[in-house]
Amino acid sequence: MPTPEPAAAIPTAAEVDRWLDELELTPLERVERDGVTSWDLTLDGLRRFDIRVTLIFDPALGLITWVHYAPPISDSFRKSYRKLLHWNDDYPFVKFALGADERPVLTSELPRALLSRDELGFTIVRLLTICDQLLQESAGWLWIGGRVPDPGDRVSRQADLVARYADRLGDLHPS
């Protein structure tokens, strides 16, 4: 009779803190309430900078990575909603949605059984890469007039993180 594999240890918020440190990601804020911990970060893709990200960790369930994708939508709701639905078909393992304030969000879930430093790092890189790929299509939501600002000489603070997981991105190619 085969020996069952031991159950994976349930990660703790302290372990997620350590993983963030190892991934060289510095939270702006950490909040713990009712056993659920969240971290707010501002991260860079290779083309899109200052992306607000919230990590929400519930040890009983796993971790949700929540990208505050754009400000509240003010154009034709039907057109924007259709675009988000289309992107949901194009990008597996992530979900575009509208928050209660009509703000587009991009999310990905890591179930507790799969949660590790490398899965967290890869998930963040996947989301940053999608933000980069959709930069031009999202410009109308992000900037007045829909013009992407010139980054000048600015370099992504997460370039090393993106490079670390780039080989796992499959059809998503970092910019």
N, C-alpha and C positions, 0 to 999 in steps of 0.2 A: 504494500500500500504506500503510495507516494506521501511524503511528508509535506503538509501544507506550508506554504510560505508564510512567514510571520507578517502580520499586518503592518503596513507602513506607519511609522510614528506620526502622530498628528502634529503638524507644525504649530509653533506658538508665534504670537506677535513679536516676541523677542527674536525669534529666528528670522522672521521677515525683516526686522530691523537690520540684522546682521547681513542678510542677503542684499538688501539695498546698499549697505556700506560696501560689500564686496563688488557689487555692480557699479560702484562709484556714482550712486544716485542719492542726492541729498534732499530729503523732504523739507518743504517749507513749514509744514505743520503736521503734527501727529495727534490724533484724538482717539480716546478709548471710551466707549460707553456701552454698558450692558453686555460686556464680553466681546463686542465688535470693535475692531480697530481700523482707523482709516489714516491714510497718509496723502497729503497734497504735495504735488511736485510740479515743476515747470521744466519741460524737456524740449529738446530739439530733434527734429528729423535732420536729414542732410540738406533739405531745401526749405522746409517750413520750420520756423523757430518759435520758441516760447509757447509751446503747446501745454495747456493745463491738463493734468492727469490726476485722478484720484484713485487710489487703491483702497478697496474695502475688503477686510479680512474677517470672516466668521469662521472660527475653528471647527464648527460643526458642519460647514458646507464647503468652504474654499475661499477663493479670492476673486473679486471682480475688478477688472481694470476698466476705468471709466474715463474716456477722453471727452473733455468739454470741446466738442468739435468746432462749433461756431456760435456767434451770438444768436439771440432769438431771430427767427426768420420773419421778415416783414413783406416778402413778395407773395405771389400767388401760392397759397398753401398747396394746392393740388400739384403744381409743377414741382415744387421742392419735395413733396412727399413721394412723388413718382420717382424722382432722382434717388432718394434714399432707398426705396424698394429695389430699384435697379442695382444699386451698389450692394445690397444684401445678397442678390443673386451672384454678383461678380466676385465677392470676397468671402470665401468660406471661413468659418471659425470666428467670425466677428459679426456684430449686429449694429446697424445704424437705426436710430430711433429718434423720436422727439421727446424732450423732457416736458414736464408740466408747464414750463414757461416758453414752450415752442422752440427751445434751444436744441439744435441737432447734437446728438451724442453718438459716440462710437464706443462699443463695449466688447469685452471678451471675458469669458469665465474660465477659471481654472478650478476644477473640482479638487477637493481635499486630497484625493488619492494620487493626483498628478502634480500636486504643488511641490515645487523645488526651486532653488535659486535659478537654475538654468531654464526651467519652464517659465518662470516669471520674467527673466531677462529676454527670452525669445518672444514672449507675448508682447512685451513692451516694444521690442524692435518691430514686430509685425505691425502693430498699430501705428508707430511712427512712420514706417515705410508706406502704409496706406495713406496717411496724411500727406506725405510727400507726393505720392502718385496722383492724388486727387487735388493737388494744390491749384492748378489752373481752373478746374471745374468748380472749385469751392471759392474762388477769389471774390465772386460777387457777394458772398455771405460774409467774408472775412474783412474786406477793405472797401471803403467808400470808392465807388467808381469801378470796383472789381480789378484794380491794378495791383499786382503783386509788387511790394516794395523791393527796391534793389538791396540785396543783402550786403553789398560792398565786399569787404574782406572777411566778413563774419564766417566763422567755422563752427560747425555743430559741436556742442558740448558732449554729445553722445556718439560722436563718430567712431570711437573705439568700441563702444557697446554694439553699434550697428555692424561693424566689421566682425566682431566676435561671433555673431549669430547669422551673418549673411548667407552662409552656405546652407542654412536650414529653411530659407525663405521660398524655395521652389520657384514658382512663376512670378513671385513678387521680387523684383530686382531693386535694390537700393539705388537711388538716383545718383 
